[in-house]
Amino acid sequence: MDEQIVETLPWYSLDNFSPSTLQGYTWEFGLALYALTLIPLFFIVRWVWKYYKNQKLPIAFTKSQVISNPLNAVRLLPDILMILIVALVIVALARPQKSNEKQIQWTEGIDIMLVIDISQSMQIEDFVPNRLEAAKNVAKEFIDGRLQDRIGIVIFSGDAYSLSPLTTDYDLLKTYIDDINFEMIENRGTAIGSALAVATNRMTEMESKSKVCILLSDGDNTAGNIDPITAAKLAAAYSIKTYTIAIGKEGKVPFGKDFFGRPRMVENTMDETTLREIAKIGGGEFFRALDNEALENIFGLIDKYEKAEIQETKYKDTTDFYRNYLMWALVLLLLWMFLKSTFISNVLQD
């Protein structure tokens, strides 16, 4: 919720004329302000006309009688006051305003479960620095791009483990992701079916109109006691949309160092069939990531696909400030009338 507070000033405060105050206004009739440029021109023409008119008066003075006195400048005081009065009236007509705005945003949010493979093959270095670290980095970037979505994390290798329940504490989630390592689960292998089952179990605990599972793995299902296709059908039965990402290249890939410190190349294969079928059953999409950039783009696509609608309500309360400038104009008008209708007027004219 964003709220802007309107600061009000008493009409007699000189801060009404400060640049920061004037720049902070919105003007209902801003074009009227251009009339300010005509005021000096009008009074210059008027003074020139009066000067030449006075030159024609049949009055003669000797040079000794003409005395230059700085106090003669007070003759200009009524005209200066009238300039200020007209300027203040123009400013008031332009109708300076400030708005007290309140903006409320809300979204229903989406439940998202990140299911991340931490099997030993995720140490392969065809990604920088390796597959798991690349997956962790894009997962954190994905979390940063979400708004009011509940996100949870499941990790798996030979077994599946719920690392974090669904939560909106994104800082905590990123801390959990930073701590993910290959030693968190002892059993070796890749239990894709078990991981999907754990994710489904976590998501059925929450009531949400939209539930999404993002499964990231680099291998075939080689462990666990639940078949991946059965687990995918169970997730679909609970209206969970499943995206699957196959991470890694096929063929010779770097995995550790040999005796001489050179990259050790190993043969890598991947059967995409199961992951494709899981995505199809879950109503999502299957993706294949061959490098860091491709993985980032995939998460970027999923981020765009699964955006909750953000609803917005705005309130606007407008305060007018033209009265401040009319009050000043009235005070100066009274002073001008005082100067023009008392003995001071004679002093100013003589």
TARATA-V435813 format. One line per field, one symbol per residue. ss: DSSP state (H for helix, E for strand, C for the rest). Layout:
ss=???
This chain:
ss=CEECCCCCCCCCCHHHHCHHHHHCCEECCHHHHHHHHHHHHHHHHHHHHHHHHHHCCCCCCCHHHCCCCHHHHHHHHHHHHHHHHHHHHHHHHCCEEEEEEEEEEEECCCEEEEEEECCHHHHCCCCCCCHHHHHHHHHHHHHHCCCCCEEEEEEECCCEEEEEEEECCHHHHHHHHHHCCCCCCCCCCCCHHHHHHHHHHHHHCCCCCCEEEEEEECCCCCCCCCCHHHHHHHHHHCCEEEEEEEECCCEEEEEEECCCCCEEEEEECCCCHHHHHHHHHCEEEEEEECCHHHHHHHHHHHHHHCCCCEEEEEEEEEEECHHHHHHHHHHHHHHHHHHHCCHHHHHHHC
